[in-house]
Amino acid sequence: MKTLFTTIATFGLAVSGFAQQQPTDSLEGKKIVLDEVLVSAVRVTKQSPVTFSNLTKEQFKTRNLGQDIPILMNFLPSVVTTSDAGAGVGYTGIRVRGTDATRVNVTINGIPYNDSESHGTFWVNMPDFASSTENLQLQRGVGTSTNGSGAFGASLNILTDAVSHKGYGQIATSIGSFNTMKNNIKFSTGLLNEHVEISGRLSRIISDGYVDRASSELESYFLQSAYVDDNTLIKALLFGGHQVTYQSWDGIDATTLKEDRTFNPVGAYIDENGVDKFYENENDNYKQDHFQLLWNEKLSSNWATNLAIHYTNGRGFFEQYKEEDDFEDYGYEPITVNGEVVNTMDLIRRRWLVNDFYGTTFSANYSNKGVDFIFGGGWNKYEGDHYGEVIWSQYAKNHNQTYYADNSTKTDFNVYTKLNYQWTDKWSLFGDLQYRTVGYIANGDETGLVDDTFNFFNPKAGVTFNLNRNNNFYLSYARANREPNRNDYESGNPKPEKLNDYELGWRYVSPLVQVNTNVYFMGYKDQLVLTGELNDVGAPLRKNIGDSHRLGLEIDAAIVLDDQFSLRPNIALSSNKNKDYFTNRDDALQDLGNTNIAFSPSLVLGNIFTYKPIQTLKVSLMTKFVSEQYLSNTDTEASKLDSYFVNDINFAYEINCNTIFKSIVLSGLVNNIFNEKYVSNGYTYLDSWSTPGNTFEVQGYYPQAGTNFLLGATFNF
């Protein structure tokens, strides 16, 4: 606790926050580099009335030792991350302002990445993608119009590696706790004939995971070719990954959390001799390949265009051992064995997903004398096949059969216009209008027959006031509408959700200090809130509620104390409430009044304190505090997740060489240095079948690793 009080005192002294950009002299910021024109239509600057944070490769590269992008974003304002395997490798998740990953609109070079049906982002399908990321921008709230599923809490835009004018080679390796190992190799030809560059990366990551058997075998690649001249930038990208992860989706109960926090119940079965065993192939096995063709053209001093086409192919399955499953669930008739009727059996099944996602995005930008106008949009289509196979059963004649097969199609079209108008020297106006139409057709057992069309109009407006070259203020309003995802149809006939987002902010920029402060109010109608329950494949379930809101204050800063010391603290205070919440319990509808929205902590703190005693050595202490939160919307003590306070240490030392290598960078990361026993995620559900007439809550928890480390070396040549 002493460390916590010290950190909070530092927050108060520093005003708090994580910088939205590297320190600059004024609000004009840095000049946009060549590659950033590819994402200029979906990104914002400090002259926009939007709340955002930027994270560059320079800021996260010394921590990029095998963990996923959400873990690398952990110290941004209002961000909470989690890991199923407990150590940041494998399945990881992120929440922003209490909203889960299905509400965070993710684009890569302006192209949608969220899964069209679940709305989620599965970073495990693109392992080590951070090694091919130039920078990213996280817009909190509705943000500005972008492509893909509508942002309903945040937007994350990733820009991949920039064109390198000089050729290079790089070999990186790291090892760490839980037999974690990462190896990758990168290269670039530099500009050939001053116009063409070819670059690429190959990566492999393995880990046993903190949780028992929560292993990961991850492979990925990234290949890019680029053509550039004074007015043209064309990029062709091919990237993808293959992941095999042992499932750790089920969590553990409170008793097991105290007695054996690494226990993993997934895959457990009893063999014919009555011996407890775990099925060794209880794996998730998935491949995903992406193709992008990006073209930016400067037509004149005022006009520029962006055009992209893309295609993604995904295919894979997860395999499960099931004990005593009913014949009827697989379309089988009961059989007679030794004179007795048998209608249950042990079996091994695979549930497949094969999908294609393709489309185009486009934008045109006009800029002249205080007017910055963008027109853009996108058309995308998703086609997915879902089917299940029984690959082994207790009774031989019942395997190698497909027991369900369904398909789904989703089309998404949107157009938008954006205008930034410099009204006077101090005042600028912002307007953003988006029309989006979505069509979804599905025929799954869990969804029923679905043929829905949604039409959304999403207006946004704001004003920015530049007090002087160092201070500005902004006020904005944004409207968002969002269609239900595939899992929402399991609960019946879900309604689309609506959000009105109000943001009021102040930014201060000087050479040594940047401060970003904002207040927000996000008012929801028919919000699809997490109930705390999971479906049979570990996916969170949601349901519509009436009115709800999120009200918060965020402050973040970058402070240079002197040549050796700097701070990047942030604080997020929030109140997240359901209004007049009703729930069914004991066969009766109960009015619980105003309750807290699930998975929404009221206080999130972060800080990065950096010490550079010499130019080639950097040491950082990274701190994260997340207050208590509820696993459901009922405010019961049983559903409360305890607060946690975690500290990490990161260091990097660069050795300049006169040999075959230009430099060698040694880096290390010690996570959770005080060995905090904490849980970052969980679930809850009501159980009455085991005790009829007496409903009680059951919880599951996902424990995170205690003290653990990663050590790496990067060889540059």
TORROBA-823708 format. One record per atom (N, C-alpha, C): x, y, z. Coordinates in steps of 0.2 Angstrom, whole numbers, plus 5000, padded with zeros to 4 digits. Atoms other than C-alpha are relative to their C-alpha. Layout:
XYZ
...
This chain:
500449945000
500050005000
500450065000
499549945000
501550125003
500150024993
499949995007
501950104985
499450044996
500649975003
500150144980
500050075002
500149934997
500150304991
500550044996
499449975003
501850354983
499850024993
500249995007
501150334966
499550054999
500649955000
499550434969
500350075001
499749934999
500650574976
500350034994
499649985007
501650574960
499450024995
500649985004
499950584951
499850075001
500249944999
499450734960
500550064999
499449955001
501150824958
500050014992
499850005008
501250784939
499350024996
500749985004
499350824935
499749944997
500250075003
499350644927
499850004993
500250015007
499150574910
500649964996
499650035005
499950474896
500050054994
500049955005
500550594882
499649984994
500450015007
499450604866
500550004994
499550005005
501050634856
500750025004
499349984997
502950664859
500050075002
500049924999
503350834867
500250044994
499949955005
503250974855
500050075003
500049934998
503351164856
499350035001
500749975000
501551194852
499549954998
500650045001
499851124848
500049984992
500050025007
500351114829
500349935000
499850075000
501250944833
500549994995
499550025004
502350854822
499749994993
500250005007
502250854803
499849934998
500250075002
501350704795
500549974996
499550035004
502550584788
499649964994
500350025006
502250504771
499549945001
500550064999
501450334777
499450025003
500649984996
500250424789
499550034995
500649985004
499250494774
499649944998
500550065001
498550314772
499550005005
500550014994
497650334789
499850075001
500249934998
497350524788
499350015000
500749995001
495550504784
499649975007
500350034994
495250404801
500350025006
499649984994
496450484812
499850085002
500149934998
496350654822
500750035002
499549964997
497550784828
499850045006
500249964995
497650904842
499550064999
500549955002
496651024832
499349984999
500750035001
495150904832
499749995007
500350004994
493850904846
499849925002
500150074999
494150714849
500549985006
499550034995
494950624864
500449944998
499650065003
496350514859
500750005004
499350014998
498150444863
500349974995
499550035005
499550404852
500549955003
499550044997
500750264855
500549984994
499550015005
502350244844
500449945001
499550065000
503550104840
500550025005
499549994995
504850194850
499850005007
500350004994
503750204865
499949925003
500250074997
503350014866
500649954998
499650055003
504849924857
500449975005
499650034995
505849894873
499649955004
500450054996
504349794880
499749954995
500250055005
503949704864
500449944999
499650064999
504649544869
499549935000
500450065002
503149424864
499350015002
500749994998
501649494873
499650044994
500449975006
500149554862
499950075001
500149935001
499649724857
499650035006
500449984994
498249744871
500550015006
499549994994
499649714884
500450064999
499649945001
500749844876
499650075001
500449944999
499349964877
499750015007
500250004993
499049934896
500050075003
499949944996
499650104902
499850064996
500449945002
498550214891
499450015004
500649984995
497150304900
499449964999
500750035000
495550214904
500149934997
499950075003
496350044897
500049955006
499950064996
496149884906
500149944996
499950065004
496849724899
500049945004
500150074997
496749534903
500349954995
499750065004
497549374897
499749935003
500250064998
496749204898
500549955003
499550044997
498349114900
500450035006
499849974994
498849244913
500750044999
499349965001
500549314905
500050044994
500049955006
500049414890
500149964993
499950045006
500349274877
499449964999
500650045002
498949184868
499450055000
500649965001
497149254870
500150065005
500049944996
497149434877
499450044998
500649965001
495849564879
500150075003
499949934998
495649754881
499350035001
500649964998
494249864889
500250075000
499849935000
494250054886
499350035003
500549974997
493150154898
499449955002
500450054998
492349994904
499749964994
500350035006
491749944886
500549944998
499550065002
492449774880
500250014993
499750005007
493349734864
499550004994
500550005005
491749714854
499850074999
500249935001
491449904856
500650044998
499449975002
493249944851
500149994992
500050015007
493249974832
500850014998
499350015001
494949914826
500150004992
499850005007
495749964809
500749994999
499350015002
497349914801
500150044993
499949955005
497950054789
499350024997
500649975001
496150114789
499549944997
500450065003
495449934784
499749965007
500350034994
494249854797
500449935001
499750064998
494949714807
499549965005
500550044995
493549664820
499749954996
500450055002
492749504817
499350024998
500649975002
491149544807
499449975004
500650034996
489949424817
500150015008
500049994993
490649434835
500250075002
499749934999
491349614833
500650005004
499450004996
492849554843
500650014996
499450005004
494649564839
500549955004
499650054998
495749414841
500750014998
499349985002
497549474842
500449935000
499650065001
498149294844
500049974993
500050025007
497749264826
500650044996
499449965003
499149394822
500550015005
499550004995
500549354834
500650054998
499449955002
501949484835
499950054995
500149955005
501049604825
500350075002
499749944998
501749744836
500750014997
499350005004
503449704827
499950034993
500149975007
502649774811
499650065001
500449954999
501749914819
500450075001
499749945000
502350094816
499850045006
500349964994
501150184828
499349985000
500750014999
499350174834
499750065003
500449954997
498050294839
499449975003
500650024996
496650254852
499650065001
500549944999
495150374851
499549975005
500450034995
494150354867
499350044999
500749975002
492250384865
499849984993
500250025006
491350374849
500650024995
499549985005
492850464840
499750034994
500249975006
492750514822
499849944996
500250055004
491950414808
500649964997
499550055003
492950264802
499749944997
500250065003
492750104793
499949945004
500150054995
492149944800
499450015004
500549994995
490949914814
500050065004
500049944997
490350064823
500450005007
499750004994
491450124837
499550025006
500549994995
490450114853
500350015007
499749994994
491750154866
500750024999
499449985002
493350174857
500249984993
499850025007
494250164840
500850005001
499350015000
495950094838
500349994992
499750005006
496950134822
500749985000
499350025000
498550044818
500350014993
499649995006
499850094805
500649965000
499450055001
501049964799
500650034998
499349985001
502849984796
500150054994
499949955005
503350144786
500549984995
499550015005
504350144771
500750025002
499349994998
506250134775
500450024994
499549985006
507450234764
500649965000
499450045000
508850134770
499949935002
500150074999
509049944770
500349985007
499850024994
509249854786
499849935001
500250074998
509149684794
500050005008
500150004992
508649634812
499849935002
500150074997
508649474822
499850025007
500249994993
507749474839
499849945003
500250064996
507549344852
499950025007
500149994993
506849334869
499849945003
500250064996
506549204883
499750035006
500249984994
505649214899
499649945004
500350054996
504549134912
499549964996
500550055003
503348984908
500349984993
499750025007
504548934894
499850044994
500149955005
504149084884
500650014996
499549985004
505149114869
499850034993
500249965006
505049234854
500650014996
499449995005
506149234838
499750044994
500249975007
505949354823
500650024996
499549975004
506849414809
499750054995
500349955004
506549574799
500550034995
499649975005
507249654784
499750054996
500249965005
507149794772
500550024995
499549985005
507949834755
500250075000
499949935002
507850014757
499750024994
500249985007
507350114742
500449984995
499750025006
507850034726
499950054995
500149955005
508150164712
499550055003
500349954996
507450284725
499250005000
500750005001
505650224722
499749935003
500250074999
505450034727
500349985007
499850034994
505549954744
499749935001
500350064999
505249774749
500349985008
499850024993
505249724768
499649945002
500450064998
504649584778
500249985007
499850034993
504649484795
499749935000
500350074998
504449304801
500150005007
500050004993
504049274819
499749935002
500350064996
503749124831
500150015007
500149994992
503149134849
499849935003
500350064996
502948984861
500050025007
500049994993
502448984879
499549955003
500450054996
501748864892
499450035003
500549964996
500749004900
500049995007
500150014993
500449034918
499549955002
500550054998
498948934919
500249934997
499850075002
499148744918
499749994993
500150025007
499248684900
499750064995
500349955004
498748854893
500650024995
499449995004
500148844880
499850034993
500149975006
500348934864
500649994995
499550015005
501248894848
499750054994
500249955004
501149054837
500550014994
499649985005
501849094820
499750054996
500349955004
501649244809
500550034995
499549975005
502349334794
499750074998
500249945003
502249504786
500550024994
499649985007
502849554768
499750064997
500349945003
502649724761
500550034994
499749975006
503149804744
499750075000
500249935000
503049994742
500350034994
499749965006
503250114727
499850075003
500149944998
503450294731
500350054996
499749945003
503750464722
499750065003
500249944997
503350644725
499250005001
500849995000
501450624722
499749935002
500350065000
501150434724
500349965006
499850054995
501250304738
499649944999
500350065001
500750124734
500349955004
499850054996
500849984746
499649934999
500450075000
500449794744
500349965006
499850044994
500449694760
499749935000
500350074999
500249514764
500349985007
499850024993
500249464782
499549955003
500550044997
499449334793
500449965006
499750044994
499749204807
499649935001
500350074998
499349024813
500149995008
500050014993
498948994831
499749945002
500350064997
498748834841
500150025008
500049994993
498248874859
499649955004
500450044995
497748754873
499550045003
500549964997
496048814879
500150025007
500049984993
495948914895
499550055001
500649955000
494248994893
499649995006
500550014995
493348924908
500150035007
499949974993
494149004923
500049955005
500050054995
494148934940
499550035006
500549974994
492948954956
500550035005
499749974994
493349044972
500549965004
499650054996
493948894981
500749984997
499450025003
495148834968
500550064999
499649945000
495749014966
500550015006
499650004994
496349004984
500549955001
499650064998
497048834984
500549984994
499650025006
497748804966
499850054994
500249955004
497648964956
500249994993
499850025007
498448894940
499649944997
500450065002
497248754939
499650024994
500449995006
496448734922
499549944999
500550055000
494848634921
499849974993
500250015007
494748634902
500349934998
499750075003
494948454894
500049955005
500050054995
494648364910
499549944998
500550065001
493848184909
500349945004
499850064997
493848014917
500049954996
500050055004
494447874908
499749935002
500450064999
493747694907
500349975007
499850024993
494847654923
499850045006
500249954995
494147794933
500550055002
499449964998
495747894932
499950074997
500149935003
495648084930
500550024995
499549985005
496448144915
499850074996
500249945004
496548294903
500249994993
499950015007
496348284884
500550044997
499449965002
497948334876
499950054994
500149965006
497248414860
499450045001
500649964999
495948524868
500350074998
499649945002
496648664857
499550044995
500349955005
496048814847
500650004994
499650015006
496848794829
499850044995
500349955005
496648944817
500550034996
499649965005
497449024802
499750064997
500349945003
497149194795
500550034996
499549965005
497949284780
499650064998
500249935002
497749464775
500350024994
499749965005
498049554759
499750075000
500249935001
497949744757
500450034994
499749965005
498249854742
499850075002
500149944998
498450034747
500350054995
499849955005
498550184735
499850075002
500149934999
498750364740
500350044994
499849965006
498850494726
499950085002
500049934999
499250684728
499850034993
500249985006
498250754714
500250074998
499749935001
498750944717
500250025007
499849974993
499251054731
499450005005
500650004996
497451044737
499749935001
500450065000
496750874733
500549945001
499750075000
497350694738
499549955001
500450065000
496550524737
500349945003
499850074998
496650354746
499549954998
500450065002
496050194739
500349945002
499850064998
496150024746
499649944999
500350065000
495649844743
500349955004
499850054995
495749704755
499749934999
500350075000
495449514757
500349975006
499850044994
495549414773
499749934999
500350075000
495349224773
500249975007
499950034994
495149134790
499749935000
500350074999
494948944794
500449975006
499750034994
495148844809
499449975004
500450044996
494348744823
500250005007
499850024994
494348714841
499749935002
500150074999
494348534847
499949995008
500350014993
493448474863
499949925002
500250064998
493348314873
499350015004
500749994997
491448294879
499849935003
500250064996
490848174892
499349995000
500750024999
489148094892
499650054997
500449955004
488448214879
499449964997
500650035003
486648174873
500149994993
500050025007
486448084857
499650054995
500549965004
485048204851
500450074999
499649945002
486348354852
500449994993
499650015006
487248274837
499649964995
500450035005
485748204828
500049935000
500050075000
485948024833
499449975004
500550044997
484647894838
500349965005
499750054995
484847794854
500249934997
499850075002
485647624853
500049965005
500050054995
485647464862
500649975001
499350034998
487247404871
499949955005
500150054995
487147244880
499350005003
500750004998
485247244881
499850065003
500249944997
485247424888
500050064995
500049945004
484647584879
500550055002
499549954998
486047704878
499950074996
500249935004
485747894873
500550055002
499549954999
487347974880
500749974998
499450035002
489147954875
500650055001
499449955000
490948024877
500250004992
499949985007
491548104861
500650054999
499649955001
492848214853
499750044994
500349965006
492148354842
500550064998
499749945003
492848494831
499550054998
500449955002
491948654829
500350054995
499749965005
492448744813
499750074998
500249935003
492448924806
500450014994
499649995006
492948954788
499750064997
500449945002
492649134782
500550044995
499649955005
493149264769
499750075002
500249934998
493049454772
500450044994
499749965006
493349574757
499750064999
500349945002
493049744751
500450064998
499649945002
493649924748
499850055005
500149944997
493850084757
500350064996
499849955005
494150254749
499950075004
500149934997
494350444754
500350054995
499749955004
494650604745
500150065005
499849954995
495450754755
500150064996
499949945003
495350934750
500250055006
499849954995
496351064760
500250064997
499849935003
496551254757
499750055004
500249934997
496551414767
499549985006
500450014994
495851344784
499449954999
500650055001
494651214776
500449934999
499850065000
495051034778
499449954999
500650045001
493750924770
500149934997
499950075002
493650734768
499349974999
500550045002
492450624759
500249935000
499850075000
492550434762
499549955001
500550054998
491750274765
500449934998
499750075001
491950084762
499449954999
500450065001
491049924757
500349945001
499750064998
491449764765
499549945000
500550065000
490649584764
500449955004
499750064996
490949434776
499549944998
500450075001
490449254772
500349955004
499750044996
490649134785
499649935000
500350074999
490348944787
500249975006
499950034993
490148864804
499749934999
500250074999
490048674806
500449965005
499750044995
490448544818
500149924998
499850075002
491248364816
500149965007
499850054995
491248214828
500649964997
499450045003
493048144825
500149945004
499950064997
492948014838
499449995005
500550014995
491547934849
500149945003
500050064996
491347804862
499749944996
500350055004
490347704849
500250024993
499649985006
491347694833
499550024994
500449995006
489847704821
499750085000
500249935000
489447884827
500550054999
499649955002
490947974822
500250014993
499949975007
491648064807
499450024997
500649975002
490048144805
499950085001
500149934999
489548324803
499350015003
500650004996
488248364816
499650075000
500349945002
487848544811
500450044995
499749965005
488148664797
499650064998
500449945001
487648844795
500450054997
499649955003
488248994786
499750075002
500249934998
488149184788
500350054995
499749955004
488349334777
499850075003
500149934997
488549514782
500350054995
499849955004
488749664771
500050075004
500049944996
489249834778
500350064995
499849955004
489249994768
499950075004
500049934997
489650174774
500350054996
499749945003
489950344768
500050065005
499949954995
490550494778
500350064997
499649945002
491050674776
500250035006
499749964994
492150774788
500250074998
499749945001
492550954789
500350035006
499749964995
493751054799
500150074997
500049945003
493551234796
500350055005
499649954995
494751364804
499650074999
500449945001
493451504807
500350065001
499549944999
494651624815
500649985002
499450024997
496351624822
500049955006
500150044994
495751544838
499449955000
500550055000
494151454833
500049964994
500150045006
493951304822
499449965002
500650044999
492351204819
500149934996
500050075002
492151014816
499349974999
500650035002
490750924807
500249934997
499950075003
490650734803
499349975000
500650045002
489150644795
500149944997
499950065003
489050464792
499449965000
500650045001
487750354785
500349924999
499850075000
487950164788
499449954999
500550055001
486950014782
500349935000
499850074998
487149834788
499549954998
500550065001
486349674782
500349945002
499850064997
486549514791
499549954999
500450065001
485949344787
500349945003
499750054997
486249194797
499449945002
500550054999
485449024800
500249955005
499750054995
486348944815
499549985006
500450034995
485548844829
499950055006
500049964994
486048974842
499750074998
500349945002
485449124831
499350004998
500650015004
483949054823
500150034993
500049975007
483449124806
500050075001
499949934999
484149294805
500050034993
499949975006
483849414791
499850085001
500149934997
484049594798
500450054995
499749945004
484449764789
500050055005
500049944995
485049914800
500350064995
499849935003
485150094794
500250055005
499849954994
486150214805
500250064997
499749945001
486450394804
500450035006
499549984994
487950454815
500350074999
499749935000
488150644816
500550015005
499549984995
489650724825
500150074999
499849935001
490050904828
500450025006
499649974994
491251004839
500450064998
499749935001
492251164841
500650005004
499450004997
494051194846
500250075001
499849934999
494651354854
500850005002
499349994999
496551394853
500150065004
499849954996
496951504868
500650044998
499349985003
498751524862
500349944997
499750055004
500051414854
500149945005
499950064995
500151304870
499349975003
500650024997
498351294876
499449994995
500650005004
496751234867
499449965004
500650034997
494951184873
499649974994
500450035005
493751074864
499349985003
500650034998
491951024865
499749964994
500350035005
491050894855
499449955002
500550055000
489550784852
500049954995
500050055005
489450624843
499549955002
500650054999
488050494840
500349944996
499850065003
488350314837
499449955001
500550065000
487250164833
500449944998
499650065000
487749984834
499549944999
500450065001
486949824827
500249945005
499850064996
486949664838
500549964997
499650055003
488249534836
499749935000
500350075001
488049344833
499749985006
500150034993
488049294851
499350045003
500649974997
486649424855
499449974998
500650035002
485449334845
499849935004
500250064996
485549184857
499550015005
500449984995
484549284869
499350024998
500749985003
483049314857
500150054995
500149955005
482749464847
500350075002
499749944997
484049604852
499950064995
500149935004
483849784847
500750034999
499449965001
485249894840
500050055006
499949964995
486050004853
500250074998
499949935002
486150194853
500550045005
499649964995
487450314861
500150074998
499849935001
487650504863
500650015004
499349994996
489450554868
500150075000
499849934999
489850724875
500750005003
499350004997
491750764877
500250085001
499849934998
492450924885
500750005002
499350014998
494350944885
500450065000
499549945000
495851054888
500749964999
499350025001
497651024881
500550055001
499449954999
499251104886
500649974997
499450025003
500851084876
500550055001
499449964999
502551144880
500649954998
499450055002
504351074876
500149955006
499950044995
504350994893
499449975003
500650024997
502550964898
499550004995
500650005003
501050904890
499449975005
500650024996
499350884899
499450004996
500650015003
497750824892
499549985005
500550014995
496150834902
499350004997
500750005003
494350784897
499549985005
500650034996
492650754905
499649974994
500550035005
491450644895
499449975004
500750034998
489650584897
499849964994
500250055005
489150434887
499349985002
500750024998
487250414887
499749944995
500250065004
486550244881
499349995000
500750025000
484850184875
500149934997
500050075002
484649994874
500749974999
499350035000
486449964878
500049925001
499950074999
486949784876
500649995005
499550004995
487849764892
500249935001
499850074999
488849614897
499649985007
500450034994
487849504909
500549975005
499650044996
489349414916
500049934999
500050075001
488849254909
500449984993
499750025006
489749154895
499649944997
500350065003
489049034882
500449945000
499650064999
489648864879
500749994997
499350005002
491248914870
500350065003
499649954997
491749044882
499950074998
500149935003
491049204873
499650035005
500449974996
490349334884
499350024997
500749985002
488449364883
499850075002
500249934998
487549524883
499250004999
500749995001
485749594884
499950075000
500249935000
484849754880
499750025007
500349974994
484449864895
499750074998
500349935002
483550034895
500550055000
499549955000
484450184899
500649995005
499450014996
486250184906
500550064997
499549955001
487750304906
500749995003
499450004997
489550324909
500250085000
499749934999
490250494916
500749995003
499350014998
492050514918
500550064999
499449955001
493650624920
500649964999
499450035002
495250574911
500550065000
499449955000
496950664914
500649964998
499450045001
498550614906
500550054998
499449965001
500250694904
500649974998
499350025001
502050684898
500450055003
499649954997
503250774909
500749985000
499250015000
505150794906
500250045006
499749964994
505950834923
500750024999
499449985002
507650844917
500349954994
499750045005
508850754905
500049935001
500050074998
508750594915
499349975002
500750034997
506950584922
499450034996
500649985003
505250584914
499449965003
500650034998
503450544919
499549994995
500650005005
501950484909
499449975005
500550034996
500550464922
499350024997
500749995002
498650454919
499549985006
500650024996
497050444929
499450004997
500750005002
495250394925
499649995005
500550014995
493850424937
499350004996
500650015004
492150364931
499449985005
500650034997
490350324936
499649974995
500350035005
489550194926
499449965002
500650024997
487750164929
499449974995
500650025003
486250064924
499450045003
500649964997
484550164927
499449955000
500650044998
483150064935
500149934997
499850065003
483949894931
499549945003
500550054998
482749744931
500449934998
499850065001
483249564932
499649945002
500450054998
482449394933
500449955005
499750044995
482749294949
499549965004
500550044997
481849154957
499350014997
500650005004
480549164943
499650065002
500349944999
480149344947
500450064997
499649945003
480649514939
500150045006
499849964994
481549614952
500350064998
499749935002
481949804951
500550015005
499449984996
483649834957
500250075001
499849935000
483650014954
500650024996
499449985004
485250104948
500649965003
499550044998
486649984948
500650024996
499449995003
488449984942
500049954993
500050045006
488749924924
500649955001
499550054999
489749764924
500750024996
499349995003
491649764921
500250074999
499949935000
491749954924
500350035006
499749974994
493050004937
499950085000
500149924999
492750184944
500750045000
499349975000
494650214945
500549964997
499550035003
496050174934
500650045000
499449965000
497850234936
500549974997
499450035003
499350214926
500650055000
499449965000
501150284926
500649974997
499450025002
502750264917
500650055002
499549964997
504250334927
500749974997
499450025004
505850334916
500650035002
499449974998
507650354921
500549984995
499550015005
509050374908
500750035003
499449984997
510750384917
500550024995
499649985006
511650384900
499649994994
500450005006
511050394882
499849934998
500150075003
511150204879
499749965005
500450044995
510250144895
499450045002
500649974997
508450174900
499749945004
500350044995
507550104915
499350035001
500749974999
505650124917
499649965006
500450034995
504550084932
499250014998
500749995002
502750054926
499549975005
500550024995
501250054937
499350004998
500750015002
499450004935
499649995006
500550024994
497950014948
499450004996
500750015002
496249954944
499549995006
500550004994
494849984957
499649944999
500550055000
493549854961
499550014995
500550005005
492249804948
499649945001
500550054999
490749704947
500049954993
500150055005
490549544936
499350004997
500650005002
488749574934
499750075001
500349944999
487449714934
499650015006
500550014994
486649664951
500350035006
499749974994
487949744963
500049965006
499950044994
488049594974
500749995002
499350014998
489549564984
500349944997
499850065003
489749394977
500350014993
499749995007
490049464960
500550064999
499549955000
491349594965
500749974999
499350015001
493049584958
500550055003
499549964996
494449644969
500450054996
499549965003
495549794965
500749975000
499350035000
497349764960
500550064998
499549955001
498949864959
500649964998
499550045003
500349794948
500650054998
499449965002
502149864945
500449964996
499650035004
503249814931
500750044999
499349965002
505149864927
500249984993
499850025006
505749874910
500750044999
499449975002
507549914904
500249984993
499750025007
508549924888
500750045000
499349985000
510349944885
500349994993
499850005007
511049984868
500850004999
499350015001
512849924863
500150024992
499849985007
513550014847
500649964998
499550045002
514649904837
500350024994
499649995006
515949914824
500249944996
499950075003
515749734818
499449994995
500550015005
514449654807
499350035002
500649974998
513149724818
500150075001
500049934999
512749904819
499950025008
500150004992
512049884837
499749945002
500350054997
511449764849
499650035006
500549984994
509949804861
499849955004
500250044995
509749714877
499450035004
500649984996
508049724885
499749955005
500350054995
507149654899
499350035003
500649984997
505449654907
499849965006
500250044994
505049604925
499250025002
500749994999
503149594927
499849995007
500250014994
502249614943
500549985006
499350014995
503849634954
499849995007
500250014993
502849634970
499649945001
500350075000
502049464966
499350015002
500749994999
500249534967
499649944998
500550055002
498949394967
499450034998
500649965003
497649474956
499749964995
500450025005
496249434945
499750064995
500249945004
495849544930
499449994996
500650025003
494349454923
499649955003
500450064997
492949334927
499350004997
500750015002
491149284925
499649985005
500550024995
489549254935
499449984996
500650025003
487949164932
499549985006
500550024995
486349114942
499949934999
500150075001
486148934946
499549985005
500650024996
484548854952
499949924999
500250075002
484548684944
500249955005
499750044995
485648604958
499650005006
500449994994
484548674972
499350034998
500649975002
482748694965
499750055005
500349954995
481948854972
500450045004
499549964996
483548924979
500550024995
499649975005
484449034966
500650035003
499449974997
486249074970
500550014994
499549985005
487749154960
500649965000
499350045001
489249054953
500450054997
499549965003
490849144949
500549964997
499450035003
492349104938
500550065000
499549955000
493949194939
500649984995
499550015004
495449214927
500750035004
499449974996
497049234938
500650024995
499449985004
498549324931
500649985004
499450024997
500349284934
500350045005
499649964995
501449334949
500650024996
499449975003
503149394946
500349964995
499850035006
503749344929
500550044996
499649965003
505049404917
500149984992
499950025006
505549414899
500750044998
499449975002
507349454892
500149994993
500050005008
507749494874
500750034998
499549975003
509149544863
499850014992
500249985007
508949634846
500750014996
499449995004
510349624833
499950044994
500149965006
510349764820
500650004996
499549995005
511349764804
499750024994
